[in-house]
Amino acid sequence: MDFNSIEGLKEAGFSGFGRMRKFLSDHTLMPSSRGVYMVLYTSNTPPQFLEKGSGGYFKGKNPNLPITELADHWVNDTVVLYIGKAGKEGSSATLKSRLGQFFQFGQGEDIGHFGGRLIWQLENSNELLFCWKELPEEDPRELEYSLLKEFVDKYGKLPFANLVM
């Protein structure tokens, strides 16, 4: 897969491509099915890290990492910052509900979406791009794992905001 091109992601079946600010104001734009989603950084300028991000303190845990660690997590030559999943067999989670939690956490709420928390330590995080691939009949965990493995094989580490595989 081409992790450095919007066109490559579209060819792989991803859709939805919109800025976070758009989805923050209208959750109806997100699908009510399970699937895999990505957070993308499309700016031509280097990222600016915030000492304290906007993420909530879920279960009292500080979501912030020191700026030096954020810089260590950064992956050059890719637009992909985070790969996440929504739903599994027997779960009612959908892309709409999972991304809704992700956005609520980023707005400082104590929501159980601690994954991807480094996103909220990026300046102008509301300008990040989101996309998804709906998987109504498949287990999103399988595609998420496959994409993460392929990413690590290509770049030598996980996407910026994925802290575990």
C-alpha positions as CSV (number, residue, x, y, z in Angstrom):
1,M,0.0,0.0,0.0
2,D,1.1,3.6,-0.7
3,F,1.1,5.2,2.8
4,N,2.3,8.5,1.3
5,S,-0.5,9.3,-1.1
6,I,-4.1,10.2,-0.8
7,E,-4.6,8.6,-4.3
8,G,-3.0,5.4,-3.0
9,L,-5.3,5.3,0.0
10,K,-8.3,5.8,-2.3
11,E,-7.1,3.0,-4.5
12,A,-7.0,0.8,-1.4
13,G,-10.7,1.5,-0.8
14,F,-10.5,4.3,1.7
15,S,-13.0,7.1,1.5
16,G,-14.5,10.0,3.5
17,F,-11.5,12.2,3.3
18,G,-12.3,15.3,5.3
19,R,-10.8,17.7,7.8
20,M,-11.3,17.1,11.5
21,R,-13.1,20.4,11.9
22,K,-15.7,19.2,9.4
23,F,-16.5,16.0,11.4
24,L,-16.4,17.8,14.8
25,S,-19.3,19.9,13.6
26,D,-21.3,17.2,11.8
27,H,-21.0,13.6,13.1
28,T,-23.7,12.5,10.5
29,L,-21.0,12.5,7.9
30,M,-19.4,9.4,9.3
31,P,-20.7,5.9,8.5
32,S,-22.6,3.7,10.9
33,S,-20.7,0.6,10.0
34,R,-17.6,-1.0,11.3
35,G,-14.2,-0.4,9.6
36,V,-10.7,0.9,9.8
37,Y,-9.8,4.6,9.8
38,M,-6.7,6.7,9.4
39,V,-5.6,10.1,10.6
40,L,-3.5,11.9,8.0
41,Y,-1.0,14.8,8.0
42,T,-1.0,16.5,4.6
43,S,0.9,19.7,5.4
44,N,4.2,20.4,3.6
45,T,5.6,22.0,6.8
46,P,7.2,20.0,9.7
47,P,4.9,19.3,12.6
48,Q,4.7,21.6,15.6
49,F,4.3,19.7,18.9
50,L,2.5,21.0,21.9
51,E,3.8,20.4,25.4
52,K,0.2,19.9,26.5
53,G,-2.4,18.7,24.1
54,S,-6.2,18.9,24.2
55,G,-6.8,15.2,25.1
56,G,-8.7,14.2,28.2
57,Y,-7.2,12.4,31.2
58,F,-9.0,9.0,30.9
59,K,-8.9,7.2,34.2
60,G,-6.6,9.9,35.5
61,K,-3.8,9.1,33.0
62,N,-1.9,12.0,31.5
63,P,-2.2,11.7,27.8
64,N,0.8,13.9,27.0
65,L,4.3,12.8,26.1
66,P,7.4,15.1,26.3
67,I,8.1,16.9,23.0
68,T,11.4,14.9,22.6
69,E,9.4,11.6,22.6
70,L,6.9,13.0,20.2
71,A,9.7,13.9,17.8
72,D,11.0,10.3,18.2
73,H,7.6,8.9,17.2
74,W,7.4,11.1,14.1
75,V,7.6,9.2,10.8
76,N,8.9,11.0,7.7
77,D,7.8,10.3,4.2
78,T,4.2,9.3,5.0
79,V,0.9,11.1,5.4
80,V,-0.4,8.4,7.9
81,L,-0.3,9.4,11.5
82,Y,-2.6,6.8,13.0
83,I,-4.5,3.7,12.0
84,G,-7.5,2.7,14.1
85,K,-10.4,0.3,14.0
86,A,-14.1,0.4,14.9
87,G,-16.0,-2.7,15.7
88,K,-15.6,-6.5,15.8
89,E,-17.8,-9.5,16.0
90,G,-20.4,-9.0,18.6
91,S,-19.6,-5.3,19.1
92,S,-22.0,-2.4,18.4
93,A,-19.1,0.0,17.7
94,T,-19.2,1.8,14.4
95,L,-16.9,4.2,12.7
96,K,-19.4,7.0,13.7
97,S,-19.3,6.0,17.4
98,R,-15.6,5.3,17.6
99,L,-14.6,8.5,15.8
100,G,-17.1,10.4,17.9
101,Q,-15.2,9.1,21.0
102,F,-11.9,10.0,19.4
103,F,-13.1,13.6,18.8
104,Q,-14.6,13.9,22.3
105,F,-11.3,12.8,23.9
106,G,-9.5,15.4,21.8
107,Q,-11.8,18.0,23.1
108,G,-10.7,17.2,26.6
109,E,-13.4,14.8,27.7
110,D,-12.5,11.7,29.7
111,I,-13.6,9.3,27.1
112,G,-12.2,5.8,26.7
113,H,-10.3,6.4,23.5
114,F,-6.7,6.7,24.7
115,G,-5.3,5.3,21.5
116,G,-4.1,7.9,19.1
117,R,-3.7,10.4,21.9
118,L,-0.5,11.9,20.4
119,I,-2.7,13.4,17.7
120,W,-3.9,15.9,20.2
121,Q,-0.4,17.2,20.9
122,L,-0.1,18.4,17.3
123,E,-0.6,22.1,16.7
124,N,-3.7,22.6,14.4
125,S,-5.0,19.1,14.9
126,N,-8.3,20.3,13.6
127,E,-6.8,20.5,10.2
128,L,-5.8,16.8,10.1
129,L,-7.5,14.7,7.5
130,F,-9.6,11.6,8.3
131,C,-10.5,8.7,6.0
132,W,-12.0,5.3,6.5
133,K,-12.7,2.0,4.9
134,E,-16.0,0.4,5.7
135,L,-15.9,-3.3,6.5
136,P,-19.5,-4.4,7.2
137,E,-18.8,-8.1,6.8
138,E,-15.2,-8.3,7.9
139,D,-13.4,-8.0,11.2
140,P,-11.6,-4.6,11.2
141,R,-9.0,-6.0,13.6
142,E,-7.5,-8.1,10.8
143,L,-7.1,-5.2,8.4
144,E,-5.8,-2.9,11.1
145,Y,-3.1,-5.4,12.1
146,S,-2.2,-6.1,8.4
147,L,-1.9,-2.3,7.7
148,L,0.2,-1.7,10.9
149,K,2.5,-4.7,10.0
150,E,2.9,-3.4,6.4
151,F,3.7,0.1,7.7
152,V,6.3,-1.2,10.2
153,D,7.9,-3.3,7.4
154,K,8.1,-0.2,5.2
155,Y,9.1,2.5,7.8
156,G,10.7,0.5,10.6
157,K,8.2,1.7,13.2
158,L,4.5,2.3,13.8
159,P,2.7,5.4,12.6
160,F,3.3,8.4,14.8
161,A,0.2,8.0,17.1
162,N,0.1,4.2,17.2
163,L,1.9,3.2,20.3
164,V,1.1,-0.5,20.2
165,M,0.4,-3.0,17.5
